[in-house]
């Protein structure tokens, strides 16, 4: 019984641990991701999946990660004119 409680407690602690990563922009190019995907798919050339199709999947995966983590970086500069009531 004691082992069971310790195991459950250990699993809870492992699951609840969060690791913070770097906030720097990734330096991995989409072409590198496509080459690695071809390696994992065991496809040496574009015989089944084209580079364009894999790029679409990379873009959709990126947007999925951004949507789930809400980690989209955006900035905007707005120049306002003096004595202007409405734009």
N, C-alpha and C positions, 0 to 999 in steps of 0.2 A: 504494500500500500504506500509505503514511504517513497519507494522508487517511482511509482506512478505519479505521485504528486510532484516530485522533483522533476520528472520528465515533462509533465505538463507545464510547470513553471519555466523550465528551460526553453521549451518551445515558444511560450508566450514572450519571453524576453528576446529571443532571436527574431521573432516576427515583428515585434514592436520597435526594433532598432532601425533607425533611419540614418542613412549615410548621405551626407551632403557632398555634392560634386562641384566641380569647377564651374564658374559662371562665364568662362571665356567661350568665345565662338569656336566651333569645331573647325579644325584646319583640314579635315578630310574632304576631299573633292568627291563629287557625285560619280565621276569616272572610276575612282578607286573603289567606291561602294559597289558599282556595277561589276568591276573585275572580281571583287571578293564574292559577290553573289553568284557569278558564273562558276567560281571555284567550288562553292558549296553545292551548287546545282549539278556539278560535274559536267559542265558544258564548256568545251574549250573554244568554240566559236558561236556566232549568233545563228545557230541552225533552228532553234525552236523559239526562243525569245529574242526579239530585236532589242537593240540598245535603246530605242525610243520607248518601247513598252516597259523596259526595266526602269528607265528614268521616270516614267509616269508613276510606277510603283514606289520609287524612292521619294518622289514628291508627295504622294498620298500618305506614305508612312511618316514623313516629316510633319505634315499637317495634322496627322492623327496624334503624334507625340505632343505637338504644340497645343492641340485642343484638350488633351487629357491633363497636361501639366500646367497649362496656362502660362507658358514661358515664352511668349512672343515679345520680342523687343521692337519697339517702335518709337520714333521721335518725330516731332513736327515743330516747325518754326512759323509763327504767325506774326506778321508785321501789321501793327495797328496805326491808323492815322489819328492825329490829334483833332479834337472837336468833331468827331464823326459819331453820330448817334446810332446808326444802324448800318449793317453790312449786307 
